Amino acid sequence: MKKFALRPAALVLFASMVLAAISAAQGIHPGAVWLDNRGQQIQAHGGGILHWHGKYYWFGEDRTRTNDPDKRYVACYSSKDLARWKFCGQVLALSDPERLGPHWVLERPKVFHNPHTGKFVLYFHLDDARYKFARVGVAVSSRIDGHYSYVRSFRPLGQESRDIGQFIDDDGSAYLIFESRPTGGFFIARLSEDYLDVDKQVSFIHAPLEGGALVHYKGLYYVLGSHMTGWAPNPGVYATAPSLSGPWTEFKNVAPPEARTYQAQSTMLLKVVGSKQTTVIFMGDIWKPRTLWDSRYLWMPVEIGDGSFLLPRPQPWSLNMKSGVATIH
Ligand code: GAL
């Protein structure tokens, strides 16, 4: 029998191919099926991330097919590198809390940590099947990974509220951004001391948008939104302001409009501050309305600065958590 001996050069090539495959597997693959540590598809749609004690916690709508159809679920995952996620559990499994009836809606959950009370406060969009209730729901937990107990629902600032987004400024102040249809725009409101309410309107941005997300980057605030086309993708837009209270610029496209945000809708902007670089990540949902459990995620590092914001064409990438440097594969 003939034996094959690998030459050193071939060995090096082979090893680097294996390493590349491993690092690619560990990176972030926009639009692909994203599995958790159990090998199950991550259920964190319309989600948000809280950075807590060196770990990232990703909360989102859990649309698992085997869920009880009368309940709505929020799942939580944790990670140190934003690529590999460990399932922490269904932190909320809620039965229709306001008697909204069949097909009631719980969407876009976001978790804040309140430094005064020590509690974790979960906000979500709570609605009936026709989206007329238009309120936020609030649930609390003493542990980040639940379980969360339902507290109440309300209309922030007395306004109708549908899509919500969360924003924590560099000084730790917590804000809710919510879409209000009758007034046609985004409200940015500061949370009250206990985070169970909002206590102050910071801004009203007169533009009929949803999927609101905010980030503070090098002295400017950037707000992102999508147009009102339900689950269907459309061209996402952004505006900037020197302060959260404005004045806000006109909105511009985040990508070529024909790309329709590469099929995604914004849910959050995550800022990772590293030793060399600060990377801002666009987090969006690629909705599959007929099979919501199979909806995908589009996360990409954005090109941001001096008032401009660009969502690059989705490609696999990874982030060096120490340096903050994002590498497109
Ligand atoms: C989208 C919204 C989603 C969901 C959907 C329902 O516009 O961002 O969170 O509410 O409409 O049609």
Residues whose N, C-alpha, C, O or C-beta is under 5 A from the ligand:
A	BS01	GAL	E107 D163 E210 G211 T229 G230 W231
